[in-house]
Amino acid sequence: MIIGVGSAGCRIVSQLHDLGTQVDKFCFVSCDEGDLTFCTGGDKLLIPYETRRKATPSLVRGIGSRYLPEIRTVLKDYSFVFVVAGLGGKVGSGLAPLIAATASELGATVICVAVMPYQFEKAKHFYAGVALRHLRTLSQGVIVVDNDEFLVSAPKKPLLQLYRQANENVCSAINRILAPPNEKEFGIGLIKFMDTVTHDGYSILSLQRTPSANSAEEVVNATVQSIYRTTAPGEASRALLYLVSDENFSANEMSASVSRLGNLLGGSTQIDYGMSMGGAGDLSAILLASGFKTTKFDDYDPLSNVLIGRELDFEPESALHLRIEGLLNIE
């Protein structure tokens, strides 16, 4: 199943549903009823909180803990659970770790897709960094999406269009990788996907487009450059490459693209590939590389570096709002 958490997560998962992505169940969880109104199909769980109070991820997580029976009902009986969330906001950063932990407790293999905030969204960095660290420990795999890469490719695009395009790119990449093969596609499949993302370390997702007149090797270069702006080069242990072109795409171009990717990532990287010949106009490359021990987002959570090896509790903190009668009478 795929579960979208918060505004970004609900939008991405709703688009995956509309594309007919081959999963058994879709679910949407948010504290904002507006996030759920446009979601088509699937189960919806609203976790409301009092807007008059200053919300934090820990407060939202504390409120979400009251809905654990409902969350468990949604998650039970599924062996693979994908949690999709934008981190940095209060809802995604608060509820995604709670849902990932609950799914893991129920015995599911949990894969988290973490969409990180833009560089200029400084107020969201700490929450995003903390949530990303928790997701790494609470799940079997984390796919990191760096929103800044979409800003690099379209710096003059209006911000709202950029948000929509970023969500569409994430949705397109996941759908292409998971889609079953047909007469115009050579798919990658769920097994290879799971083998890649459950490998040790973080996985980084990149999608790049170029005019069809340009070579496939050029767009592959762009995806690797994108990943290396997010993490350290040379650490990739596995990679999935998916190319989208037209019917004229040749076997020689695919061979050259895979070889080029192997040279850029290092000779020991295991590479699986797929392709679609149903594209029109642009040539697109989707690259999912895994095995990275660190990302640039580690600096978003400075406490993790200060306390490494000295943590007392690895569980995400929750703020509980309790009304205890007679508390004022205690001396």
C-alpha positions as CSV (number, residue, x, y, z in Angstrom):
1,M,0.0,0.0,0.0
2,I,1.0,3.6,-0.4
3,I,0.0,6.2,2.2
4,G,0.3,10.0,1.7
5,V,1.0,12.1,4.7
6,G,0.4,15.8,4.8
7,S,-0.2,18.2,1.9
8,A,2.7,17.1,-0.3
9,G,2.2,13.4,0.5
10,C,-1.5,13.5,-0.2
11,R,-1.0,15.3,-3.6
12,I,1.7,12.9,-4.8
13,V,-0.2,9.8,-3.8
14,S,-3.5,11.2,-5.3
15,Q,-1.7,11.6,-8.6
16,L,-0.3,8.0,-8.3
17,H,-3.8,6.8,-7.8
18,D,-5.1,8.7,-10.9
19,L,-2.3,7.2,-13.0
20,G,-3.4,3.7,-12.0
21,T,-0.1,2.8,-10.2
22,Q,-0.2,-0.9,-9.4
23,V,-0.6,-1.1,-5.7
24,D,-3.3,-2.8,-3.6
25,K,-4.4,0.2,-1.5
26,F,-4.1,4.0,-1.3
27,C,-4.5,6.0,1.9
28,F,-4.4,9.6,2.8
29,V,-3.6,11.1,6.3
30,S,-3.5,14.8,7.2
31,C,-4.5,17.3,9.9
32,D,-6.0,19.6,7.2
33,E,-9.4,18.5,5.8
34,G,-8.5,20.5,2.6
35,D,-5.7,18.0,1.9
36,L,-8.2,15.2,1.8
37,T,-11.0,16.8,-0.3
38,F,-9.2,16.5,-3.6
39,C,-7.9,12.9,-3.0
40,T,-9.7,10.4,-5.2
41,G,-10.2,6.8,-4.0
42,G,-8.5,5.2,-1.0
43,D,-9.0,5.6,2.7
44,K,-8.8,9.0,4.3
45,L,-7.9,9.7,7.9
46,L,-8.3,13.2,9.4
47,I,-6.3,14.0,12.5
48,P,-7.5,17.4,13.6
49,Y,-5.7,19.7,16.0
50,E,-6.6,23.0,17.6
51,T,-5.3,25.7,15.3
52,R,-5.2,28.3,18.1
53,R,-2.2,26.5,19.6
54,K,1.3,26.7,18.2
55,A,1.7,23.4,16.4
56,T,5.0,21.6,16.2
57,P,5.8,18.1,14.8
58,S,6.0,16.7,18.3
59,L,2.6,18.1,19.2
60,V,1.0,16.8,16.0
61,R,2.6,13.4,16.7
62,G,1.2,13.5,20.2
63,I,-2.3,14.2,18.8
64,G,-1.8,11.4,16.2
65,S,-1.0,8.9,18.9
66,R,-4.7,9.2,20.0
67,Y,-5.5,7.8,16.5
68,L,-3.2,4.8,16.7
69,P,-6.1,2.3,16.6
70,E,-7.4,3.8,13.4
71,I,-3.8,3.9,11.9
72,R,-3.3,0.3,12.8
73,T,-6.6,-0.7,11.1
74,V,-5.4,1.1,7.9
75,L,-2.0,-0.6,7.9
76,K,-2.8,-4.1,9.0
77,D,-2.4,-7.0,6.6
78,Y,0.0,-5.3,4.2
79,S,3.5,-6.6,3.8
80,F,4.9,-3.6,2.0
81,V,4.0,0.0,3.1
82,F,5.2,3.1,1.2
83,V,5.0,6.3,3.3
84,V,5.2,9.5,1.2
85,A,5.6,12.8,3.0
86,G,7.0,16.3,2.5
87,L,9.3,17.0,5.5
88,G,9.8,20.3,7.2
89,G,6.1,21.0,7.8
90,K,4.4,20.1,11.0
91,V,2.1,17.4,9.7
92,G,4.6,15.5,7.4
93,S,7.4,15.7,9.9
94,G,5.1,14.8,12.8
95,L,3.0,12.0,11.5
96,A,5.3,10.2,9.0
97,P,7.6,8.8,11.7
98,L,4.6,7.7,13.7
99,I,3.1,5.9,10.8
100,A,6.4,4.3,9.8
101,A,7.0,3.1,13.3
102,T,3.4,1.6,13.5
103,A,3.8,-0.2,10.1
104,S,7.1,-1.6,11.2
105,E,5.6,-2.9,14.5
106,L,2.9,-4.6,12.5
107,G,5.6,-6.5,10.5
108,A,5.5,-4.6,7.2
109,T,8.6,-3.7,5.1
110,V,8.4,0.1,5.2
111,I,9.8,2.4,2.5
112,C,9.6,6.1,3.1
113,V,9.7,8.8,0.3
114,A,11.0,12.0,2.0
115,V,10.5,15.2,0.0
116,M,12.9,17.7,1.5
117,P,12.3,21.5,1.7
118,Y,13.9,24.1,-0.5
119,Q,17.2,25.7,0.6
120,F,15.5,29.0,1.1
121,E,12.9,27.5,3.5
122,K,15.2,27.9,6.5
123,A,12.5,27.6,9.1
124,K,11.7,24.0,7.9
125,H,15.2,22.7,7.9
126,F,15.5,21.5,11.5
127,Y,12.2,19.8,11.6
128,A,13.0,18.1,8.2
129,G,16.4,17.0,9.4
130,V,15.1,15.5,12.6
131,A,12.2,13.7,10.8
132,L,14.6,12.3,8.2
133,R,16.8,10.8,10.9
134,H,13.9,9.2,12.6
135,L,12.6,7.7,9.3
136,R,16.0,6.2,8.6
137,T,15.8,4.3,11.9
138,L,12.1,3.4,11.7
139,S,12.0,2.0,8.2
140,Q,13.8,-0.4,5.9
141,G,14.5,2.2,3.3
142,V,14.4,6.0,2.7
143,I,14.2,7.6,-0.7
144,V,15.3,11.2,-0.5
145,V,14.0,13.8,-2.9
146,D,15.8,17.2,-3.0
147,N,13.3,19.9,-4.0
148,D,16.3,22.2,-4.8
149,E,17.1,20.1,-7.9
150,F,13.7,21.1,-9.4
151,L,14.6,24.8,-8.7
152,V,17.9,24.4,-10.4
153,S,16.2,23.1,-13.6
154,A,13.6,25.8,-13.7
155,P,14.7,28.8,-11.7
156,K,12.3,31.3,-13.3
157,K,9.2,29.2,-13.1
158,P,6.5,30.7,-10.8
159,L,6.7,29.1,-7.3
160,L,3.2,27.5,-7.3
161,Q,4.0,25.9,-10.7
162,L,7.3,24.7,-9.3
163,Y,5.6,23.0,-6.4
164,R,3.2,21.3,-8.7
165,Q,6.0,20.3,-11.1
166,A,8.1,18.9,-8.3
167,N,5.2,16.7,-7.1
168,E,4.4,15.6,-10.6
169,N,8.1,14.6,-11.1
170,V,8.2,12.5,-8.0
171,C,4.9,10.9,-9.0
172,S,6.1,10.2,-12.5
173,A,9.3,8.7,-11.3
174,I,7.7,6.3,-8.8
175,N,5.0,5.3,-11.3
176,R,7.5,4.6,-14.1
177,I,9.6,2.4,-11.8
178,L,6.7,0.4,-10.4
179,A,4.6,0.2,-13.6
180,P,4.2,-3.3,-15.1
181,P,5.8,-3.9,-18.5
182,N,3.8,-3.6,-21.8
183,E,4.6,-3.6,-25.5
184,K,6.3,-0.2,-25.3
185,E,8.0,-0.6,-21.9
186,F,10.7,-2.7,-20.4
187,G,10.0,-2.4,-16.7
188,I,12.2,-2.6,-13.6
189,G,9.6,-4.2,-11.3
190,L,8.9,-4.3,-7.6
191,I,11.5,-6.9,-6.7
192,K,14.5,-5.0,-8.1
193,F,13.1,-1.8,-6.7
194,M,12.9,-3.2,-3.2
195,D,16.3,-4.8,-3.5
196,T,17.7,-1.4,-4.3
197,V,16.0,0.8,-1.7
198,T,16.3,-1.6,1.2
199,H,20.0,-1.6,0.7
200,D,22.1,0.0,3.5
201,G,22.0,3.8,3.5
202,Y,19.9,6.4,1.9
203,S,18.5,6.2,-1.7
204,I,18.5,9.4,-3.8
205,L,15.9,10.0,-6.5
206,S,16.6,12.2,-9.5
207,L,14.6,13.0,-12.7
208,Q,16.1,15.0,-15.5
209,R,14.7,16.0,-19.0
210,T,16.5,17.2,-22.1
211,P,15.4,17.8,-25.7
212,S,15.2,14.6,-27.7
213,A,18.0,15.9,-30.0
214,N,20.5,15.6,-27.2
215,S,22.1,12.3,-26.3
216,A,20.9,9.9,-23.6
217,E,24.4,10.0,-22.1
218,E,23.9,13.8,-21.5
219,V,20.7,13.3,-19.5
220,V,22.4,10.5,-17.5
221,N,25.2,12.9,-16.7
222,A,22.6,15.4,-15.4
223,T,21.0,12.9,-13.1
224,V,24.3,11.9,-11.6
225,Q,25.3,15.6,-11.1
226,S,21.9,16.1,-9.4
227,I,22.5,13.3,-6.9
228,Y,26.1,14.4,-6.2
229,R,24.8,17.8,-5.2
230,T,22.8,16.0,-2.5
231,T,25.3,13.4,-1.3
232,A,28.9,12.3,-1.4
233,P,30.1,10.8,-4.7
234,G,31.4,7.3,-4.8
235,E,29.1,5.7,-2.2
236,A,26.4,4.2,-4.5
237,S,26.2,0.5,-4.2
238,R,23.1,-0.1,-6.4
239,A,21.2,2.0,-9.0
240,L,18.1,1.9,-11.1
241,L,18.1,3.8,-14.4
242,Y,14.8,4.3,-16.3
243,L,14.9,6.1,-19.7
244,V,11.8,7.5,-21.4
245,S,12.1,8.3,-25.1
246,D,10.3,7.6,-28.4
247,E,10.3,4.5,-30.6
248,N,13.6,5.5,-32.3
249,F,15.6,5.0,-29.1
250,S,18.3,2.4,-30.0
251,A,19.8,-0.5,-28.1
252,N,23.2,1.2,-28.6
253,E,22.0,4.3,-26.8
254,M,20.8,2.2,-23.9
255,S,24.1,0.4,-23.7
256,A,26.0,3.6,-23.8
257,S,23.8,5.1,-21.1
258,V,24.2,2.2,-18.7
259,S,28.0,2.1,-19.3
260,R,28.3,5.8,-18.8
261,L,26.3,5.6,-15.5
262,G,28.6,2.8,-14.3
263,N,31.7,4.9,-15.0
264,L,30.2,7.9,-13.1
265,L,29.0,5.9,-10.1
266,G,32.0,3.6,-9.9
267,G,32.7,0.2,-11.3
268,S,31.3,-1.7,-8.3
269,T,27.8,-0.3,-8.5
270,Q,25.2,-2.8,-9.5
271,I,22.9,-1.2,-12.1
272,D,19.4,-2.4,-13.3
273,Y,17.6,-0.6,-16.0
274,G,14.3,-0.1,-17.8
275,M,12.9,2.0,-20.5
276,S,9.7,3.3,-22.1
277,M,9.4,4.1,-25.8
278,G,6.1,5.9,-25.3
279,G,7.6,9.3,-24.7
280,A,7.0,12.3,-26.9
281,G,9.4,15.3,-27.4
282,D,11.7,15.2,-24.4
283,L,14.1,12.5,-23.4
284,S,13.8,11.7,-19.7
285,A,16.0,9.9,-17.3
286,I,15.0,8.6,-13.8
287,L,17.9,7.6,-11.6
288,L,17.4,6.0,-8.2
289,A,20.8,5.3,-6.5
290,S,21.2,3.8,-3.0
291,G,23.9,3.0,-0.4
292,F,24.7,6.6,0.6
293,K,25.6,7.0,4.3
294,T,25.2,10.7,4.5
295,T,23.4,13.6,2.7
296,K,23.6,17.3,2.9
297,F,20.5,17.2,5.1
298,D,22.5,15.8,8.0
299,D,23.4,19.4,8.8
300,Y,19.8,20.2,9.2
301,D,19.8,18.3,12.5
302,P,22.9,19.5,14.3
303,L,22.0,17.7,17.5
304,S,22.5,14.3,15.8
305,N,26.2,15.1,15.3
306,V,26.5,16.5,18.9
307,L,24.8,13.5,20.6
308,I,26.0,10.7,18.3
309,G,26.6,7.6,20.5
310,R,25.1,9.3,23.6
311,E,21.4,9.3,22.8
312,L,19.2,8.1,25.7
313,D,16.1,7.5,23.5
314,F,15.9,7.0,19.7
315,E,12.1,7.3,19.6
316,P,10.6,10.4,18.1
317,E,9.4,12.8,20.8
318,S,5.7,13.5,21.3
319,A,4.1,16.4,23.1
320,L,0.9,15.3,25.0
321,H,-1.7,17.8,26.0
322,L,-3.1,16.4,29.3
323,R,-5.8,17.9,31.5
324,I,-5.1,16.6,35.0
325,E,-7.8,17.5,37.5
326,G,-6.6,18.9,40.8
327,L,-3.1,19.6,39.5
328,L,-3.2,23.3,40.7
329,N,-3.8,22.0,44.3
330,I,-0.5,20.1,44.4
331,E,2.1,21.9,46.4
